[in-house]
């Protein structure tokens, strides 16, 4: 019998509901888990872009996380938008104090191009969160920023993944959506080997929140006790179907259909 699986999400809010903690909560619930949150920032955004970012005070972020961890508990932690060095430092301290498997999504830029991580915070993510990640989920630009390597091909993804493993990540899911080609290849890399996930590229502007959704889906699987390759495979399948069934909302980068498992496959 599948366990419920508690996931604490430490990330920013998306008023449009397509990404951030809103997408994370929907994803965890859709996959049968329990979601709790520590919100790091309130963003003003819709499918056309981010027009405002309002950070939550550090003490409030920490109080939210501790309120959850010291009562409800968590089987996995998922991090998303952290924003600045101080917040990265705080999350690193929490991960040190509460040794719970962490899925670290190194969110740096919103789909519409708005910066969600201060430039000086990239080094903090590299030095403090990468070594504490049970699973790191960078896309190609994020992998470039963290490693200093050029990432333009699937082989480049693998080289960057090897570098991130050498930095201490327990495993890395190197996302290939930014790599040119008719097919998308994501590569799960661990010290024991790799698993590739490949499919035809979906021609759609409704891709807002895919990174948040994939990382949260992986966290749900880990929280439920699935082996890492199985957790990632289920997450990949869930996101693929959610993209295919995107409802078409908004005039820009629209959201996915996070609730499709409640209605079954088309």
Backbone torsions as a table, in degrees:
resi	resn	phi	psi	omega
1	UNK	NA	130.5	-179.6
2	UNK	-68.5	131.6	176.4
3	UNK	-76.1	157.6	-178.0
4	UNK	-62.8	-48.6	178.1
5	UNK	79.1	109.9	-178.6
6	UNK	-97.4	127.4	179.6
7	UNK	-121.1	122.3	171.4
8	UNK	-93.4	120.7	-178.5
9	UNK	-102.4	121.1	176.8
10	UNK	-111.6	101.7	-170.5
11	UNK	-166.6	176.3	179.6
12	UNK	-89.1	157.8	179.4
13	UNK	-87.9	143.5	175.7
14	UNK	-118.1	110.5	-177.5
15	UNK	-61.1	-25.9	178.8
16	UNK	-79.2	-11.6	174.1
17	UNK	81.2	0.8	-175.7
18	UNK	-89.7	-24.3	-177.4
19	UNK	-136.3	-165.2	176.7
20	UNK	59.8	-156.9	-174.3
21	UNK	-62.8	-27.9	178.6
22	UNK	-64.2	-46.4	177.4
23	UNK	-65.4	-39.1	-179.1
24	UNK	-61.3	-46.9	-179.7
25	UNK	-62.1	-47.0	179.9
26	UNK	-57.8	-42.8	-176.8
27	UNK	-64.9	-49.0	-178.1
28	UNK	-60.8	-43.2	179.9
29	UNK	-66.0	-43.1	-178.9
30	UNK	-60.9	-28.9	-179.6
31	UNK	-96.4	11.7	171.3
32	UNK	89.8	14.0	-179.6
33	UNK	-101.9	-176.7	178.3
34	UNK	-117.5	126.3	-176.8
35	UNK	-109.0	133.2	169.9
36	UNK	-128.2	162.8	-172.7
37	UNK	-139.1	152.8	164.1
38	UNK	-128.3	105.5	-172.9
39	UNK	-82.7	129.5	-175.8
40	UNK	-95.5	-23.6	-178.6
41	UNK	-162.5	151.4	171.4
42	UNK	-104.5	119.5	178.2
43	UNK	-104.0	150.6	174.3
44	UNK	-104.6	107.3	-176.5
45	UNK	-156.4	160.4	172.1
46	UNK	-144.6	-160.8	-176.5
47	UNK	-71.0	-14.5	-178.5
48	UNK	-88.2	-14.8	176.7
49	UNK	144.5	-179.1	179.9
50	UNK	-98.2	124.7	179.7
51	UNK	-113.6	-2.0	177.6
52	UNK	-165.2	141.7	175.4
53	UNK	-131.9	122.3	-176.4
54	UNK	-122.3	99.2	-177.3
55	UNK	-62.9	145.5	173.5
56	UNK	-87.2	138.5	178.4
57	UNK	-55.3	142.6	-176.6
58	UNK	-54.3	-43.3	-178.9
59	UNK	-61.6	-33.1	179.0
60	UNK	-73.9	-39.6	176.3
61	UNK	-59.3	-48.9	-179.0
62	UNK	-63.2	-41.3	-179.7
63	UNK	-63.1	-39.4	177.3
64	UNK	-60.5	-49.0	-177.1
65	UNK	-62.5	-45.3	-178.8
66	UNK	-66.2	-37.1	178.9
67	UNK	-58.5	-38.8	179.4
68	UNK	-75.1	-51.8	-172.8
69	UNK	-64.9	-34.1	-176.0
70	UNK	-85.6	-6.2	178.6
71	UNK	-123.5	-67.9	-176.8
72	UNK	-73.5	-39.2	-176.6
73	UNK	83.5	174.4	179.0
74	UNK	-150.8	145.3	175.5
75	UNK	-99.5	-14.6	174.1
76	UNK	-157.0	151.3	174.1
77	UNK	-118.0	135.9	176.1
78	UNK	-119.3	125.4	176.7
79	UNK	-107.6	144.0	177.5
80	UNK	-128.0	-122.2	-179.0
81	UNK	-65.1	120.7	178.6
82	UNK	-113.4	-29.8	167.0
83	UNK	91.0	-53.5	-173.3
84	UNK	-146.7	173.5	-175.9
85	UNK	-61.0	-42.4	-176.7
86	UNK	-62.2	-38.6	179.5
87	UNK	-70.9	-39.6	175.6
88	UNK	-60.2	-44.5	178.3
89	UNK	-58.7	-44.2	-179.9
90	UNK	-61.3	-47.8	-178.5
91	UNK	-63.6	-39.6	177.4
92	UNK	-60.3	-41.2	178.4
93	UNK	-64.2	-39.9	179.3
94	UNK	-65.8	-41.2	179.4
95	UNK	-66.0	-31.3	176.9
96	UNK	-70.4	-41.2	-177.3
97	UNK	-74.6	-36.2	-178.9
98	UNK	-115.3	93.8	-174.4
99	UNK	-75.7	71.8	-178.6
100	UNK	-109.5	139.8	179.7
101	UNK	-53.6	128.4	-176.5
102	UNK	-115.0	129.7	170.7
103	UNK	-99.0	113.6	-175.9
104	UNK	-104.2	111.8	172.9
105	UNK	-98.0	106.8	-172.6
106	UNK	-78.6	68.3	-174.7
107	UNK	-62.2	125.0	-178.8
108	UNK	-123.9	-38.5	-175.8
109	UNK	-137.1	137.1	176.1
110	UNK	-72.6	162.0	-179.0
111	UNK	-54.9	-36.1	-179.0
112	UNK	-82.7	-2.0	176.0
113	UNK	107.8	-7.9	-179.6
114	UNK	-69.7	138.7	178.8
115	UNK	-75.4	131.7	179.6
116	UNK	-117.2	3.8	177.7
117	UNK	-143.9	124.4	178.4
118	UNK	-58.8	143.5	-177.1
119	UNK	-56.7	-39.8	-178.3
120	UNK	-70.6	-13.2	-180.0
121	UNK	-83.6	-14.0	-179.7
122	UNK	-60.0	-43.1	179.0
123	UNK	-63.1	-36.4	178.1
124	UNK	-65.1	-40.9	175.8
125	UNK	-61.3	-45.2	-178.5
126	UNK	-60.9	-44.8	-172.2
127	UNK	-84.9	-30.4	-172.0
128	UNK	-109.8	-33.2	-176.6
129	UNK	-97.9	-37.7	179.4
130	UNK	-55.2	-47.2	-179.3
131	UNK	-69.2	-14.6	-179.5
132	UNK	-101.0	3.4	-176.6
133	UNK	-86.8	124.2	168.2
134	UNK	-69.6	-33.8	176.1
135	UNK	-145.4	127.5	176.1
136	UNK	-108.9	137.1	-172.7
137	UNK	-126.0	65.7	-178.0
138	UNK	-84.4	146.9	166.4
139	UNK	-86.2	-178.5	-174.5
140	UNK	-61.8	-47.8	178.4
141	UNK	-61.7	-38.1	178.1
142	UNK	-66.4	-39.2	177.6
143	UNK	-63.8	-38.8	176.8
144	UNK	-62.0	-45.9	-178.2
145	UNK	-64.0	-37.1	-176.7
146	UNK	-78.4	-30.7	-174.1
147	UNK	-108.0	-21.0	-173.5
148	UNK	78.1	5.7	179.7
149	UNK	-94.4	151.3	172.7
150	UNK	-77.3	131.7	-179.7
151	UNK	-125.0	96.5	-177.8
152	UNK	-124.1	-12.5	-178.1
153	UNK	-133.9	170.6	177.4
154	UNK	-65.7	-36.1	176.0
155	UNK	-64.0	-36.5	175.2
156	UNK	-62.2	-40.2	176.7
157	UNK	-56.4	-44.3	-179.2
158	UNK	-64.5	-42.0	179.3
159	UNK	-63.0	-42.5	177.7
160	UNK	-65.2	-38.7	177.5
161	UNK	-62.0	-40.5	177.1
162	UNK	-62.7	-39.2	178.6
163	UNK	-64.9	-39.8	-179.7
164	UNK	-70.1	-35.8	173.8
165	UNK	-63.6	-39.4	178.8
166	UNK	-65.7	-25.3	177.1
167	UNK	-78.0	-8.5	175.0
168	UNK	117.6	-3.2	177.4
169	UNK	-62.2	138.8	178.5
170	UNK	-66.7	-36.9	177.4
171	UNK	-159.6	156.7	178.1
172	UNK	-132.5	137.5	171.3
173	UNK	-108.9	101.3	-176.7
174	UNK	-84.9	114.6	-173.0
175	UNK	-91.7	129.9	-172.8
176	UNK	-102.2	16.0	-177.1
177	UNK	-61.5	-27.3	-179.9
178	UNK	-88.9	-5.3	179.0
179	UNK	-84.0	128.7	-176.3
180	UNK	-63.4	148.2	176.9
181	UNK	142.5	162.8	-179.2
182	UNK	-75.6	-18.0	-179.8
183	UNK	-120.1	147.5	177.9
184	UNK	-104.0	129.5	178.7
185	UNK	-121.5	118.8	170.9
186	UNK	-104.6	143.0	-175.8
187	UNK	-125.2	118.6	173.0
188	UNK	-88.5	120.7	-177.3
189	UNK	-120.9	132.1	175.9
190	UNK	-132.4	169.4	176.0
191	UNK	-60.4	-17.3	-177.3
192	UNK	-96.6	-4.4	-179.2
193	UNK	144.4	-167.4	-176.9
194	UNK	-137.8	156.7	174.7
195	UNK	-133.0	129.1	179.5
196	UNK	-100.1	142.1	176.1
197	UNK	-120.7	118.5	-170.9
198	UNK	-132.1	140.5	176.7
199	UNK	-159.6	165.0	177.4
200	UNK	-64.6	140.8	178.3
201	UNK	-65.8	131.2	178.6
202	UNK	-87.3	119.4	-178.9
203	UNK	-82.4	93.7	-175.2
204	UNK	-153.6	144.7	171.7
205	UNK	-88.5	-3.4	-177.4
206	UNK	-94.1	74.0	-177.1
207	UNK	-127.8	14.9	-178.6
208	UNK	-66.8	126.9	176.2
209	UNK	87.7	10.3	-178.6
210	UNK	-62.8	-39.5	-178.9
211	UNK	-67.4	-45.5	176.8
212	UNK	-58.4	-45.1	-176.2
213	UNK	-64.3	-45.0	-179.7
214	UNK	-63.4	-45.4	-179.4
215	UNK	-63.4	-41.4	179.3
216	UNK	-67.9	-35.6	176.8
217	UNK	-65.3	-39.5	175.6
218	UNK	-63.5	-42.8	180.0
219	UNK	-62.4	-39.2	178.4
220	UNK	-61.0	-44.2	179.6
221	UNK	-64.0	-43.2	177.9
222	UNK	-61.7	-43.8	179.8
223	UNK	-62.0	-30.8	-179.2
224	UNK	-86.4	2.8	175.3
225	UNK	87.7	10.9	177.8
226	UNK	-70.9	144.6	170.4
227	UNK	-58.9	148.0	-173.6
228	UNK	-53.6	-48.0	179.4
229	UNK	-59.3	-36.8	179.3
230	UNK	-70.3	-38.9	178.2
231	UNK	-62.7	-43.2	-179.4
232	UNK	-69.7	-40.2	179.2
233	UNK	-61.5	-43.9	178.0
234	UNK	-64.5	-41.7	179.4
235	UNK	-61.8	-44.2	-178.5
236	UNK	-62.2	-44.5	179.2
237	UNK	-63.8	-41.2	179.9
238	UNK	-62.2	-46.1	-178.8
239	UNK	-67.4	-40.5	179.3
240	UNK	-58.5	-47.1	179.8
241	UNK	-67.7	-38.0	178.7
242	UNK	-63.7	-34.3	176.0
243	UNK	-69.3	-43.9	179.3
244	UNK	-60.5	-31.9	-175.4
245	UNK	-102.7	18.2	179.8
246	UNK	-51.9	135.4	-173.1
247	UNK	-75.8	-10.1	177.4
248	UNK	83.1	21.4	-178.3
249	UNK	-75.7	144.7	172.0
250	UNK	84.4	165.3	-177.3
251	UNK	-98.4	-3.5	-178.7
252	UNK	-118.8	-131.5	177.9
253	UNK	-78.8	101.0	-172.7
254	UNK	-80.7	165.8	-177.7
255	UNK	-80.8	166.7	174.9
256	UNK	-85.5	174.1	172.8
257	UNK	-97.4	86.0	-176.4
258	UNK	-66.1	-25.4	-173.5
259	UNK	-92.3	12.7	-174.1
260	UNK	-59.3	-32.5	179.7
261	UNK	-62.6	-22.7	179.3
262	UNK	-69.8	-21.7	-179.3
263	UNK	-109.8	-7.7	-178.8
264	UNK	84.8	170.9	-179.7
265	UNK	-71.3	153.0	178.0
266	UNK	-69.5	NA	NA
